[in-house]
Amino acid sequence: MGARGGLTIPVIMVTLISFLLWGKVPDQGLLLWAGLAYIITVVRFFSIPLNVHKVEAKQVQRYLLCFAWSTNAYGLIWSMGVVYFMPYVPFEYQMFLILLLSGIAMAMVFLVATSASILIFPCLLLPVILWLLLQPSMMYMQLGIIVSLLLIFFMFVGRQQFARFSDGILTYHKNNKLIKELKSEILEHEHTSLALQSSKVEAEQANDAKGEFLSLMSHELRTPIHGIIGTLDLLSDAKLNEEHQEN
């Protein structure tokens, strides 16, 4: 819900800009620009899951792509809006809008989560660059060249940021895999230790039972044997004839 709640900010901004520019620029173009911005906001609202913790791993890529393309659409709409409003505002306001878009593009460098997100930079700056280069004034053309260099710089830095982000995600998944394997080995070791301990106890019990059995059998055998030996000793001292004595 926090991610969805953050979408109220662009809605408020679009509404405020539309209110401030109403009557100062053509109403149809202003309504078209605001309507497109609202449509993108609605699409983005329903594409964000209510509970990100319940999202399956295979769905994460789909949400990242949705985030990237909706961000690119936002950038294109804002840039086209700036180009559309340029002829109706003074020069100092034009410079402010160009600097504002450049600042937004610089901030977007740290939000590049997928390769599609890198397109946010040309979406934000390319329409303005083309508008500046097509103006007859040399100052506009020079400003267009400067913004073009900024665009190239943002693309280069964004690509590096995406590479670091990808490496970080890959390392994160590798570490998770190693942790799971280590936990599995620890559990297997614990099970083996328990099995060995159980086998040791069973062997000790079997050894005790064997000793007890041998002791009992020895006692049971010695008792009749002693009786037999004692009887034979008594008979050997008795007055018997030769046949009985030999027997």
Legacy VTK file of the C-alpha trace (Angstrom):
# vtk DataFile Version 3.0
C-alpha trace
ASCII
DATASET POLYDATA
POINTS 247 float
0.000 0.000 0.000
2.958 2.338 0.570
4.050 2.022 -3.077
0.493 2.697 -4.249
0.185 5.633 -1.903
3.258 7.202 -3.486
1.341 7.506 -6.767
-0.738 10.306 -5.251
2.265 12.643 -5.689
2.234 12.674 -9.543
-1.559 13.008 -9.483
-1.283 16.093 -7.262
1.512 17.525 -9.444
-0.413 17.037 -12.694
-3.541 18.552 -11.165
-1.618 21.554 -9.805
0.187 22.213 -13.122
-3.088 21.913 -15.036
-4.711 24.410 -12.682
-1.834 26.895 -12.968
-1.612 26.658 -16.775
-5.356 26.671 -17.433
-6.142 29.520 -19.808
-2.453 30.280 -20.463
-1.905 27.420 -22.929
-4.359 25.723 -25.337
-6.890 23.873 -23.219
-7.134 20.826 -25.504
-3.389 20.139 -25.383
-3.340 20.630 -21.623
-6.257 18.210 -21.141
-4.603 15.641 -23.425
-1.336 15.861 -21.486
-3.070 15.600 -18.098
-5.283 12.734 -19.302
-2.282 10.685 -20.474
-0.533 11.283 -17.153
-3.629 10.127 -15.239
-3.957 7.013 -17.424
-0.327 6.006 -16.751
-0.905 6.568 -13.024
-3.995 4.318 -13.034
-2.174 1.575 -14.952
0.742 1.763 -12.539
-1.653 1.684 -9.558
-3.191 -1.648 -10.597
0.165 -3.158 -11.615
1.618 -2.838 -8.103
0.800 -5.853 -5.836
-1.050 -5.173 -2.594
1.378 -7.330 -0.605
4.865 -7.578 -2.119
5.854 -10.178 0.493
3.426 -12.680 -1.057
4.741 -12.227 -4.593
6.445 -15.293 -6.025
10.046 -15.030 -7.188
9.112 -15.580 -10.859
6.763 -12.569 -10.718
9.429 -10.134 -9.538
10.826 -9.654 -13.060
7.353 -8.838 -14.388
6.825 -6.165 -11.748
10.278 -4.707 -12.423
9.521 -4.486 -16.145
6.160 -2.874 -15.423
7.913 -0.358 -13.172
10.540 0.360 -15.831
8.133 0.866 -18.755
5.683 2.937 -16.725
8.598 5.124 -15.582
9.677 5.539 -19.212
6.105 6.491 -20.131
6.057 9.059 -17.326
9.331 10.522 -18.576
8.079 10.762 -22.163
4.817 12.406 -21.097
6.603 15.000 -18.945
9.145 15.738 -21.667
6.480 16.098 -24.379
4.531 18.329 -22.020
7.556 20.571 -21.526
8.087 20.791 -25.305
4.410 21.604 -25.801
4.444 24.346 -23.146
7.756 25.901 -24.269
6.374 28.384 -26.836
3.908 29.776 -24.294
6.333 30.544 -21.445
9.124 33.153 -21.152
12.757 32.250 -21.796
13.668 32.072 -18.108
10.847 29.563 -17.529
12.084 27.504 -20.448
15.540 27.323 -18.878
13.957 26.332 -15.566
11.992 23.497 -17.198
15.090 22.206 -19.002
17.125 22.274 -15.793
14.254 20.561 -13.973
14.160 17.698 -16.483
17.964 17.373 -16.325
17.801 17.184 -12.532
15.072 14.535 -12.690
17.166 12.523 -15.144
20.165 12.745 -12.818
18.027 11.509 -9.917
16.781 8.622 -12.077
20.359 7.311 -12.418
19.978 5.634 -9.020
16.626 4.027 -9.929
17.821 2.000 -12.916
16.625 -1.495 -11.936
16.323 -3.136 -15.386
17.820 -2.605 -18.828
14.485 -1.110 -19.938
14.850 1.559 -17.235
17.834 3.062 -19.083
15.364 4.377 -21.688
14.097 6.891 -19.098
16.982 9.222 -20.007
16.156 9.653 -23.729
12.449 9.708 -22.850
13.072 12.661 -20.541
15.608 14.643 -22.563
15.498 13.651 -26.231
12.271 15.526 -27.145
13.608 18.673 -25.469
16.982 18.261 -27.227
15.284 17.979 -30.613
13.177 21.048 -29.897
16.241 23.063 -28.891
18.277 21.986 -31.939
15.429 22.923 -34.286
15.247 26.491 -32.993
16.863 29.189 -35.189
18.611 30.840 -32.246
22.283 29.864 -31.731
21.798 29.982 -27.949
19.069 27.329 -28.139
21.280 25.146 -30.342
24.198 25.444 -27.915
21.891 24.558 -25.046
20.664 21.561 -27.060
24.256 20.356 -27.498
24.924 20.700 -23.757
21.787 18.736 -22.876
22.811 16.107 -25.469
26.120 15.657 -23.675
24.221 15.356 -20.404
22.040 12.663 -21.975
25.105 10.676 -23.093
26.596 11.007 -19.613
23.353 9.865 -17.948
23.109 6.867 -20.288
26.695 5.854 -19.507
26.263 6.228 -15.731
22.861 4.516 -15.850
24.351 1.542 -17.665
27.057 1.238 -15.012
24.432 1.533 -12.281
22.375 -1.232 -13.903
25.494 -3.448 -14.122
26.192 -2.912 -10.418
22.554 -3.575 -9.594
22.570 -6.795 -11.644
25.828 -7.961 -10.043
24.403 -7.210 -6.613
21.231 -9.197 -7.307
23.279 -12.083 -8.742
25.590 -12.100 -5.719
22.579 -11.975 -3.416
21.014 -15.051 -5.051
24.351 -16.904 -5.035
24.792 -16.165 -1.337
21.266 -17.354 -0.634
21.963 -20.563 -2.542
25.193 -21.141 -0.600
23.406 -20.459 2.678
20.684 -22.974 1.791
23.297 -25.591 0.834
25.200 -24.940 4.063
22.014 -25.280 6.113
21.237 -28.531 4.294
24.734 -29.885 5.035
24.432 -28.868 8.690
21.073 -30.642 8.978
22.509 -33.720 7.270
25.472 -33.662 9.662
23.122 -33.385 12.632
21.039 -36.299 11.341
24.212 -38.381 10.863
25.401 -37.523 14.383
22.025 -38.506 15.819
22.100 -41.777 13.843
25.629 -42.550 15.089
24.638 -41.738 18.648
21.580 -43.964 18.348
23.722 -46.784 16.892
26.193 -46.385 19.766
23.411 -46.662 22.332
22.003 -49.742 20.594
25.473 -51.361 20.486
26.006 -50.678 24.192
22.606 -52.120 25.013
23.334 -55.201 22.885
26.723 -55.643 24.601
25.105 -55.351 28.044
22.431 -57.867 27.053
25.079 -60.271 25.782
27.059 -59.994 29.004
23.937 -60.528 31.078
22.984 -63.548 28.945
26.465 -65.109 29.316
26.441 -64.497 33.061
23.024 -66.092 33.426
23.917 -69.077 31.262
27.208 -69.557 33.118
25.322 -69.609 36.408
22.731 -72.041 35.079
25.448 -74.363 33.756
27.691 -74.239 36.835
24.938 -75.246 39.248
24.171 -78.749 37.804
27.845 -79.305 36.925
28.827 -78.689 40.575
26.168 -81.147 41.651
27.471 -83.783 39.281
31.095 -83.209 40.342
30.125 -83.366 44.043
28.185 -86.595 43.539
31.133 -88.129 41.679
33.472 -87.119 44.541
31.180 -88.771 47.048
30.903 -91.922 44.961
34.694 -92.082 44.554
35.082 -92.331 48.357
32.308 -94.961 48.754
32.942 -98.734 48.964
31.940 -99.844 45.499
32.854 -102.929 43.555
35.257 -102.640 40.691
32.549 -102.321 38.011
30.701 -99.580 39.857
33.961 -97.797 40.642
34.971 -97.769 36.990
31.529 -96.572 35.914
LINES 1 248
247 0 1 2 3 4 5 6 7 8 9 10 11 12 13 14 15 16 17 18 19 20 21 22 23 24 25 26 27 28 29 30 31 32 33 34 35 36 37 38 39 40 41 42 43 44 45 46 47 48 49 50 51 52 53 54 55 56 57 58 59 60 61 62 63 64 65 66 67 68 69 70 71 72 73 74 75 76 77 78 79 80 81 82 83 84 85 86 87 88 89 90 91 92 93 94 95 96 97 98 99 100 101 102 103 104 105 106 107 108 109 110 111 112 113 114 115 116 117 118 119 120 121 122 123 124 125 126 127 128 129 130 131 132 133 134 135 136 137 138 139 140 141 142 143 144 145 146 147 148 149 150 151 152 153 154 155 156 157 158 159 160 161 162 163 164 165 166 167 168 169 170 171 172 173 174 175 176 177 178 179 180 181 182 183 184 185 186 187 188 189 190 191 192 193 194 195 196 197 198 199 200 201 202 203 204 205 206 207 208 209 210 211 212 213 214 215 216 217 218 219 220 221 222 223 224 225 226 227 228 229 230 231 232 233 234 235 236 237 238 239 240 241 242 243 244 245 246
